[in-house]
């Protein structure tokens, strides 16, 4: 029998309401554009995102009387996103594994005693079908093409990064597997332990945040990168959820408003409320004003981002 031990999302992110993985299902909005021929859409992965994606649509097009060009652009974008999501996470109806399942299968094989493994492996990748958010969005009022274009552009940015990462890791796993000799007499049984990705990638997170923190840094850029890296899962959030709801104190008990806590980092922003929906749909953002981190020793180059003593607000 295969065993799984689950360790739930270990990152501490301060928000107004608790995260929910199963948002309520609701009625379809009036402007829904049909998914058509998604299986036929060709998808080309691109490089890792470095900031918020732009919407390649001119305002003149959006306010034009003839909406057909915008509608067609939106339809093509939606189809490419749904096809890309199926490529990354597999197709539910057909039971396809996608890149997510292919990577997990290869790593499981590598961990088996047949290939010299220990018979156990750790799996930390969230299965985050980002377009599941559309069911929640349908509860709201009617929206224009610009809103959907902006949101699906964000979905595509996240999925492209995941596709690139999974593809590279699958290639590396297959190459390593090809260099091993299989012993058919050994068992294939592998015990898989599922853990949050943040618990395994603390060094990578700290390196990213040390480069991110500076006055005026974008909350939207941070959230998109966190979703793209798999450090956060979009399915764990409600679109109406305020991301910067609390006041946080540093090591000197100095308080800053409009803050969130992520993996030990305190991040304070310049406005009282920004929700996931506003970041993706309304073009709203919040800018970083102060930050603090308790463990300078965990940073490769702490002087570059933490000028003050451990746990004190910067700058």
C-alpha positions as CSV (number, residue, x, y, z in Angstrom):
1,X,0.0,0.0,0.0
2,X,1.3,3.5,-0.9
3,X,1.2,6.0,1.9
4,X,1.0,9.8,1.9
5,X,1.6,12.1,4.8
6,X,0.2,15.5,4.2
7,X,1.6,18.7,5.7
8,X,-0.7,21.6,5.2
9,X,0.3,25.0,3.9
10,X,3.0,26.1,6.3
11,X,3.5,29.7,5.2
12,X,2.2,32.5,7.4
13,X,0.3,35.0,5.3
14,X,-1.7,37.5,7.4
15,X,-5.1,38.2,5.8
16,X,-8.6,39.2,6.9
17,X,-10.3,35.9,6.2
18,X,-9.0,32.4,6.1
19,X,-8.0,30.9,2.8
20,X,-10.4,28.5,1.1
21,X,-9.6,25.9,-1.5
22,X,-13.2,25.4,-2.6
23,X,-14.8,28.8,-3.6
24,X,-18.6,28.7,-4.0
25,X,-20.0,27.9,-7.4
26,X,-22.2,30.5,-8.9
27,X,-24.1,31.6,-12.0
28,X,-22.3,32.5,-15.3
29,X,-21.7,36.2,-16.1
30,X,-23.2,37.8,-19.1
31,X,-19.9,38.4,-20.9
32,X,-18.6,34.8,-20.7
33,X,-16.8,33.9,-23.9
34,X,-17.1,30.3,-24.9
35,X,-14.1,27.9,-24.6
36,X,-13.7,26.4,-28.1
37,X,-11.2,24.0,-29.6
38,X,-8.8,24.3,-26.6
39,X,-7.2,21.0,-27.3
40,X,-6.1,22.4,-30.7
41,X,-4.5,25.5,-29.4
42,X,-0.7,25.6,-29.7
43,X,1.1,26.8,-26.6
44,X,4.7,28.0,-26.5
45,X,6.3,28.4,-23.0
46,X,8.3,31.6,-22.4
47,X,10.8,32.8,-19.8
48,X,10.1,33.4,-16.1
49,X,8.1,36.4,-15.3
50,X,9.9,39.3,-13.6
51,X,7.0,41.5,-12.9
52,X,3.3,42.2,-13.6
53,X,2.3,41.3,-17.2
54,X,1.0,43.9,-19.5
55,X,-2.3,43.7,-21.4
56,X,-1.5,43.9,-25.2
57,X,-4.7,45.8,-26.0
58,X,-5.0,49.4,-26.9
59,X,-7.6,51.5,-25.1
60,X,-9.0,52.7,-28.4
61,X,-9.9,49.1,-29.2
62,X,-11.6,48.6,-25.9
63,X,-13.9,51.6,-26.3
64,X,-14.6,51.2,-30.0
65,X,-18.2,50.6,-31.0
66,X,-17.2,47.4,-32.9
67,X,-16.1,45.0,-30.1
68,X,-15.4,42.1,-32.5
69,X,-11.6,42.4,-32.6
70,X,-11.4,42.6,-28.8
71,X,-13.8,39.6,-28.4
72,X,-11.7,37.6,-30.8
73,X,-8.5,38.5,-29.0
74,X,-10.1,37.5,-25.7
75,X,-11.4,34.2,-27.1
76,X,-7.9,33.3,-28.4
77,X,-6.3,34.3,-25.1
78,X,-8.8,32.2,-23.1
79,X,-8.3,29.2,-25.3
80,X,-4.5,29.4,-25.1
81,X,-4.8,29.6,-21.3
82,X,-7.1,26.7,-21.0
83,X,-4.9,24.6,-23.3
84,X,-1.8,25.6,-21.4
85,X,-3.4,24.7,-18.1
86,X,-4.2,21.3,-19.4
87,X,-0.6,20.9,-20.6
88,X,0.7,21.8,-17.2
89,X,-1.8,20.0,-14.9
90,X,-3.5,17.4,-17.2
91,X,-7.1,17.1,-18.5
92,X,-9.7,16.1,-15.9
93,X,-12.1,14.4,-18.4
94,X,-9.4,12.4,-20.2
95,X,-7.4,11.7,-17.0
96,X,-4.2,13.1,-18.5
97,X,-1.3,13.6,-16.1
98,X,0.2,16.8,-17.7
99,X,3.7,18.0,-16.9
100,X,2.8,18.0,-13.2
101,X,2.0,14.3,-13.2
102,X,4.9,13.4,-15.5
103,X,7.4,15.1,-13.2
104,X,5.9,13.4,-10.1
105,X,6.0,10.0,-11.9
106,X,9.6,10.4,-12.9
107,X,10.7,11.4,-9.4
108,X,8.8,8.5,-7.9
109,X,10.6,6.1,-10.2
110,X,13.9,7.6,-9.2
111,X,13.1,7.2,-5.5
112,X,12.3,3.5,-5.9
113,X,14.7,0.8,-4.8
114,X,14.8,-0.5,-8.4
115,X,16.8,2.6,-9.3
116,X,18.8,2.8,-6.2
117,X,16.5,5.1,-4.2
118,X,15.4,4.9,-0.6
119,X,11.8,4.1,-1.3
120,X,10.5,7.5,-0.1
121,X,10.2,10.9,-1.7
122,X,9.0,14.4,-0.8
123,X,6.6,16.2,-3.1
124,X,6.0,19.9,-2.7
125,X,4.3,21.1,-5.9
126,X,0.8,22.5,-5.5
127,X,-1.8,21.4,-8.1
128,X,-3.1,24.9,-8.8
129,X,-5.6,25.1,-11.7
130,X,-5.7,28.9,-11.8
131,X,-8.8,29.1,-14.0
132,X,-10.9,27.5,-11.3
133,X,-11.2,31.1,-10.0
134,X,-13.6,31.8,-12.9
135,X,-16.3,30.0,-11.0
136,X,-16.0,32.5,-8.2
137,X,-15.8,35.5,-10.5
138,X,-19.1,34.5,-12.1
139,X,-20.8,35.6,-8.9
140,X,-20.0,39.2,-9.5
141,X,-21.6,41.8,-11.8
142,X,-21.0,41.9,-15.5
143,X,-17.5,42.8,-16.6
144,X,-15.9,44.2,-19.8
145,X,-13.4,42.5,-22.1
146,X,-10.6,44.5,-20.6
147,X,-11.1,42.9,-17.2
148,X,-11.0,39.4,-18.6
149,X,-8.1,40.2,-20.8
150,X,-6.1,41.4,-17.8
151,X,-7.1,38.5,-15.6
152,X,-6.3,35.8,-18.2
153,X,-3.0,37.5,-19.0
154,X,-2.1,37.0,-15.4
155,X,-3.2,33.3,-15.5
156,X,-1.0,32.8,-18.6
157,X,2.0,34.4,-16.9
158,X,1.6,32.0,-14.0
159,X,1.1,28.9,-16.1
160,X,3.9,29.7,-18.5
161,X,6.4,29.9,-15.6
162,X,5.1,26.6,-14.2
163,X,5.3,25.0,-17.6
164,X,8.9,26.1,-18.1
165,X,9.9,24.9,-14.6
166,X,8.2,21.5,-14.9
167,X,9.6,20.9,-18.4
168,X,13.2,21.6,-17.3
169,X,12.9,19.4,-14.2
170,X,11.4,16.5,-16.3
171,X,14.3,16.7,-18.7
172,X,16.8,16.6,-15.9
173,X,15.0,13.7,-14.1
174,X,14.8,11.7,-17.4
175,X,18.5,12.3,-18.1
176,X,19.5,11.2,-14.6
177,X,17.2,8.1,-14.8
178,X,18.8,7.1,-18.1
179,X,22.2,6.9,-16.4
180,X,21.0,4.5,-13.8
181,X,20.7,0.7,-14.1
182,X,17.4,-0.8,-13.1
183,X,17.3,-3.8,-10.7
184,X,14.0,-5.5,-11.5
185,X,14.3,-7.7,-8.3
186,X,14.0,-4.6,-6.1
187,X,10.6,-3.3,-5.0
188,X,8.9,-0.4,-6.8
189,X,7.0,0.8,-3.7
190,X,7.6,4.5,-2.8
191,X,6.2,6.4,0.1
192,X,5.4,10.0,-0.9
193,X,5.3,12.7,1.7
194,X,3.6,16.0,0.6
195,X,4.9,19.2,2.2
196,X,4.6,22.9,1.5
197,X,7.0,24.2,-1.1
198,X,7.9,27.1,1.1
199,X,9.3,24.7,3.7
200,X,11.9,23.4,1.1
201,X,12.8,26.6,-0.7
202,X,13.5,29.0,2.2
203,X,16.9,30.0,0.7
204,X,15.4,30.8,-2.7
205,X,12.5,32.8,-1.1
206,X,14.9,34.8,1.0
207,X,17.1,35.5,-2.0
208,X,14.1,36.7,-4.1
209,X,12.7,38.9,-1.3
210,X,16.1,40.5,-0.6
211,X,16.2,41.6,-4.2
212,X,12.5,42.6,-4.1
213,X,12.3,44.8,-1.0
214,X,12.8,48.4,-1.9
215,X,10.5,51.5,-1.5
216,X,7.8,51.3,-4.1
217,X,8.1,47.6,-4.9
218,X,4.8,46.2,-6.4
219,X,2.5,43.9,-4.4
220,X,1.1,42.7,-7.7
221,X,4.6,41.7,-8.9
222,X,5.3,39.9,-5.7
223,X,2.0,37.9,-5.7
224,X,2.3,36.9,-9.4
225,X,5.8,35.7,-8.8
226,X,4.8,33.8,-5.7
227,X,2.0,32.0,-7.6
228,X,4.3,31.3,-10.5
229,X,7.0,29.8,-8.3
230,X,4.4,27.6,-6.5
231,X,5.2,29.3,-3.2
232,X,1.5,30.3,-3.0
233,X,-1.5,28.6,-4.5
234,X,-4.2,30.8,-6.1
235,X,-6.8,28.2,-5.3
236,X,-6.3,28.9,-1.6
237,X,-7.5,32.5,-1.9
238,X,-10.9,34.2,-2.3
239,X,-10.8,37.0,-4.9
240,X,-12.5,39.3,-2.3
241,X,-9.8,38.6,0.2
242,X,-7.8,41.6,1.4
243,X,-4.1,40.8,1.3
244,X,-2.8,43.7,3.6
245,X,-5.3,43.8,6.4
246,X,-3.2,43.9,9.6
247,X,-0.8,46.0,11.5
248,X,2.5,44.2,12.3
249,X,5.2,45.1,14.9
250,X,8.9,44.7,14.4
251,X,11.4,43.6,17.0
252,X,11.2,47.1,18.7
253,X,7.4,46.9,18.9
254,X,7.1,49.6,16.2
255,X,3.9,49.0,14.3
256,X,3.2,49.4,10.6
257,X,-0.2,49.3,9.0
258,X,-1.3,47.6,5.8
259,X,1.0,44.6,6.2
260,X,1.4,41.0,5.5
261,X,3.7,38.3,6.8
262,X,5.3,35.9,4.4
263,X,7.8,33.3,5.4
264,X,9.2,35.4,8.2
265,X,9.3,38.7,6.2
266,X,7.1,41.6,7.3
267,X,6.0,43.7,4.4
268,X,4.1,47.0,4.8
269,X,2.4,48.8,2.0
270,X,1.0,52.3,1.2
271,X,-2.7,51.6,1.2
272,X,-5.3,49.9,3.4
273,X,-6.8,47.3,1.1
274,X,-6.0,45.4,-2.1
275,X,-7.7,42.1,-2.9
276,X,-6.6,39.3,-5.2
277,X,-9.5,40.3,-7.6
278,X,-8.3,44.0,-7.7
279,X,-4.7,43.0,-8.4
280,X,-5.8,40.8,-11.4
281,X,-8.8,42.7,-12.7
282,X,-8.8,46.4,-11.8
283,X,-5.2,47.4,-12.3
284,X,-4.9,48.3,-8.6
285,X,-1.7,47.8,-6.8
286,X,0.1,48.6,-3.5
287,X,3.6,49.9,-3.1
288,X,6.0,48.7,-0.4
289,X,7.0,51.2,2.2
290,X,8.7,49.2,4.9
291,X,10.0,45.7,5.5
292,X,11.6,43.7,8.3
293,X,13.2,40.2,8.7
294,X,14.3,38.6,11.9
295,X,17.1,36.4,10.6
296,X,19.8,38.2,8.8
297,X,22.0,35.1,9.1
298,X,19.6,33.4,6.6
299,X,20.4,36.0,3.9
300,X,23.3,35.5,1.6
301,X,24.0,39.3,1.3
302,X,22.0,40.9,4.1
303,X,23.6,44.3,3.8
304,X,22.0,44.7,0.4
305,X,18.5,44.7,1.7
306,X,18.5,44.8,5.5
307,X,20.3,48.0,6.8
308,X,18.8,47.9,10.3
309,X,19.3,45.3,13.1
310,X,17.6,41.9,13.0
311,X,13.8,42.4,13.0
312,X,13.7,46.2,12.7
313,X,11.8,48.0,10.1
314,X,13.7,49.1,7.0
315,X,14.6,51.5,5.4
